[in-house]
């Protein structure tokens, strides 16, 4: 059995913001790493009856980041799980969405306030939701990547 090469949870600062953002970035990095370098076309192939595939998971997370933090509208959430774009393009697009989301978050000093330019949700809620969403799909991606080529770990 191959040894897992896990990256341990982050050591963050002590403030609530540092902890939330540290764990979110840790999960974001894990999700992108699961997809980065995955072989085509296996990364696009459905591994379960629902049609879920590795590239589709990261594509979906890109839309969630852009919707939640950048205020972009999504007309069909189910369609965000599908893309014909290459692994490299999807990974690059996700990393760019994360960069832009972090630029927004860098300007947020009060977790109780809404995200800039909006009436809600609070920054705290948005960070917590994105941690949950990213963690859930990073776990899915972990299993799908192992099925594709045996790669494990974070």
HUBEL-V238659 format. One line per field, one symbol per residue. phi: phi as a letter, one per 20 degrees, with the letter a starting at -180 (. if undefined). psi: psi as a letter, one per 40 degrees, with the letter a starting at -180 (. if undefined). burial: + if it has 9 or more other C-alpha atoms within 8 Angstrom, else -. A space follows every 10 residues. Layout:
BEGIN
phi=???
psi=???
burial=???
END
This chain:
BEGIN
phi=.fffdeefgf edfefgffff ffffffffff ffffegnffe egfeffdcgf nfcfffffff ffffgfffed mfedebfgff ecbdffgfff ffffffffgf fffffgeedc feffggmcea effgffffff ffffffffff fgffffffbn fcnd
psi=hihhgihiii hiaeiddddd dddddddddd dddddheiii edeehheide ehiddddddd ddddddddde eiihdhddee ehieiidddd dddddddddd ddddddeheh deiiiheiei iidddddddd dddddddddd ddddddddee hii.
burial=---------- -------+++ ++++-+++-+ ++++++-+-- --+++++--- -+++++++++ ++++++++++ ---------+ ++----+--+ +-+++-++-+ +--+---+-- +--++----- +++--+++-+ +-+++-++-- ++-+++-+-- -+--
END
